Amino acid sequence: MAFITISGYPCSGKTRRVEQLRAHLECRLQDPSYEGPQLKVVVVSDDSLNIPRSVYNDGRAEKPARAALFTAVQRQMAQDTILIVDSMNYIKGFRYQMYCAAREHKLRVCTVFVVATQEQCKEWNASREDGRAYAPETLENLLMRYEEPSSMVRWDSPLFTVPWADEDVPIDDIWKAITEGTVKPPNAGTQAVPKAPTDALRTLEHTTTAMVAAIMAEQSASSGLGGPVTLSLSPTATKKPRVNLPPRNVTLSELQRLKRQFVTVHKKAITLGTTEKGAVDWSEESVAEKFALYIEGNLKP
């Protein structure tokens, strides 16, 4: 349904804003006047995954922790869920990664930027007594590395900024974004490329070779009169390909040259992955039909 990214300095009050947001969303979903689908609100955070603040002391420990957060986010993405990720999300590349995952699940997205000054964050961090404070040097490092979200980039849009002085989150705007916003299609770069079957290369080579031999045999039988020729490739074939030959003798070298060109082009599609959408048919009948069209289009009159 929707994916909400929370971003902000460490100890800037993000969790408090998440609790406000969750309370508002659950209240609206339970309101008798709400007529939309049945939804649940889920929050994924460092605390819910038992990720300690100490992982941010070392980049080697931070990377697997961020991977665990991303995995948990992916698991919770669903059409019946409003998912809120409560973390610093200070790296714009990580926000983009989550944005692409949300697009794959066809979710509406928005970003909530919780704003506080660095001095306030340091003060609030020093006053914490719940064992979740950052080491002073770690906090300073995270503040320097923070990459602020921007409404100018698609993975942070729409962006809602919540200053520390505001009493509450802009729930009306956020509600509109997650219930009426545009659902963007999955990114083409993240889509799985249709794969050819394992015997596609053998089928391609065998079928084109058989067609060249069949064309030469039919041409010899008809004394090179040209016109439409029906080819019999195998007894099990349900559909026989037809080729319109020019009114002259087509040489074996011509057909071999066209066969090499055709096989080279389609071999790349098999080994590198096709660019066609949906399932790709690499059956003998399909290859024969494509090769017949290729011959007709490239044989000189």
C-alpha angles and dihedrals in degrees: 000000000000143000122205119193117203115204135175147112117305110272092014095127100266096143091051090054090047091054090050090048094047092049092051094047094048090047092053093046090053095045112116090228092060109105101174130104122300106269138176128209116229127184122201116190143152089262094052088053093045092241107161123221088240092077088075089062090074128038091212091058094041095059097061089042090056089047090053090051092050092048091051090049092052092050092054097046109111142138091252095051138082100206122200119189109205107197139104091265085187096158113082090207090059091049089051091050091054090044091056091049090052091051090052088056090045094240129156111244140203138163127226113204111202107204128204133145120260091243091055091049091052091048094048091046092052091050096053115115100175096089092252099104122125122238108259094243091047092050091050091050093049092049090053094047097047114124108206117225117246131205088217093074122070097228092059096042133140089036124192117192118206113191119208091248094060115102095213145008121268092257096169093058093042092048091052092049095051096041104035104021124115117275104221119213120248116280110263090223092061097048120110112252114233108251126218118235118264093253095049095106092050091047091049094051096040096047096047092047091050091049093052090051092046093050092051091048094049092046091052091050093050095044092239098295092143125208128113115346125189113212126210108208103165138353091242095054111115094195124043117210120236125211128190106219124197118252094264141068110287109211125227091238090059092052092044090052092050090046092053092049093048094047093047093053095046094042088063090052090053098045099038099034129262125272093213120110119240127002118347119215113224096168121134092253093052094047090048092051092049093047091049091054090047092053093049092049096048106035113102115236 
